[in-house]
Structure formats: structure tokens, C-alpha cells
Amino acid sequence: MGRAVFIMAMLVMLSAISLVTARYQSRHLYIQNEQLLSQARELTVQWRHLQLERAELARNARVDQIARETLSMVPILPGNTLYMSEPQVPVMSSHSGVSR
């Protein structure tokens, strides 16, 4: 009888330790989940800031200003445009061997 009580007491102790371990792991996972959610929110905010910054950097007026000031580029005008034409190459017919 005394041996059965001892075994039952050991099983109860193991069950209690298992319960404490499970609760500890549950709290640890909950804290880790909250930290990851917080990190995800911060990354979302950073992503939105980067999108705004990219949009600002790619704005047409900014690119045009940099091209004019830094690269000394000017708008295209018909007076300062040079048109090039392709030289005419005679086409050879494959059947008759006569050029047109």
C-alpha cells in the first residue's frame, strides 16, 4: 500500500512539473509572438517610409531639375536636333539575282 502511494505521489509531482513547464513555454511563446508582431509593425512603417522616399526621389520634376543643373542638359528643340538617316542599301532578290 505504501509503495502505491509513493508511486502515485511521484506521478502527481511529474504531472505538476509538466504543467509548470507547459505554462512557461506558453508564456515564452506568447512573448515571442508579441515581439514578432511589434517587429512586423515597425517593418511595415519603415516600408511605407521607403515607398514615400522612393516616390519623392523618382518625381519627374526632381529628375528634370537634376538633369538641368548637374548634367547641364537642355530640352530638345528642333533647331538643335540632328536627324540621321540610314544609307540606302540595294536589296538583292534571291530568285533572279538582280538588284532592285
C-alpha positions as a printed Julia matrix, in Angstrom:
100×3 Matrix{Float64}:
  0.0    0.0      0.0
  2.82   2.38     0.93
  4.57   1.68    -2.36
  1.44   2.5     -4.4
  1.04   5.8     -2.54
  4.67   6.66    -3.25
  4.22   5.91    -6.97
  1.03   7.98    -7.08
  2.8   10.87    -5.33
  5.64  10.7     -7.88
  3.14  10.74   -10.76
  1.4   13.76    -9.27
  4.76  15.52    -8.91
  5.69  14.74   -12.53
  2.31  15.99   -13.67
  2.79  19.24   -11.73
  6.25  19.77   -13.16
  4.93  19.07   -16.63
  2.15  21.6    -16.12
  4.6   24.28   -14.95
  6.86  23.59   -17.92
  3.94  23.82   -20.36
  2.79  27.13   -18.87
  6.33  28.52   -19.02
  6.65  27.54   -22.68
  3.23  29.01   -23.43
  4.18  32.37   -21.88
  7.53  32.32   -23.61
  5.86  31.71   -26.98
  3.27  34.42   -26.29
  6.02  36.96   -25.52
  7.95  35.92   -28.62
  4.78  36.27   -30.72
  4.17  39.78   -29.38
  7.77  40.78   -30.1
  7.49  39.49   -33.66
  4.2   41.32   -34.2
  5.8   44.52   -32.91
  8.75  43.99   -35.24
  6.36  43.4    -38.15
  4.58  46.7    -37.41
  7.92  48.54   -37.32
  8.94  46.97   -40.63
  5.62  47.98   -42.17
  6.17  51.57   -41.08
  9.72  51.5    -42.47
  8.41  50.05   -45.75
  5.9   52.87   -46.09
  8.61  55.46   -45.4
 10.83  53.87   -48.04
  7.99  53.91   -50.56
  7.42  57.61   -49.9
 11.15  58.3    -50.21
 11.33  56.36   -53.47
  8.36  58.26   -54.85
  9.99  61.55   -53.88
 13.31  60.58   -55.49
 11.63  59.44   -58.71
  9.45  62.53   -59.05
  9.68  63.91   -62.6
 10.27  67.49   -61.51
 13.22  66.43   -59.32
 14.77  64.32   -62.1
 14.33  67.21   -64.54
 15.95  69.67   -62.12
 18.95  67.38   -61.55
 19.34  66.82   -65.3
 19.36  70.58   -65.95
 21.6   71.62   -63.04
 24.0   68.72   -62.59
 24.27  67.36   -66.11
 23.64  70.68   -67.93
 21.02  69.05   -70.12
 18.63  71.19   -72.16
 15.22  70.4    -73.59
 15.01  69.07   -77.12
 14.37  71.82   -79.68
 14.0   71.35   -83.43
 16.83  73.84   -84.04
 19.44  71.86   -82.1
 18.36  68.4    -83.23
 20.44  66.42   -85.7
 18.49  63.87   -87.72
 20.38  60.94   -89.16
 19.14  58.77   -91.97
 20.14  55.26   -92.88
 22.03  54.88   -96.16
 20.06  53.09   -98.86
 21.33  49.56   -99.35
 20.35  47.81  -102.6
 18.16  44.79  -101.97
 19.16  41.61  -103.79
 16.41  39.28  -104.95
 17.19  35.66  -104.12
 15.4   34.24  -107.23
 16.69  36.36  -110.07
 19.96  37.67  -108.67
 19.02  41.14  -109.88
 19.2   44.11  -107.59
 16.25  46.45  -107.46
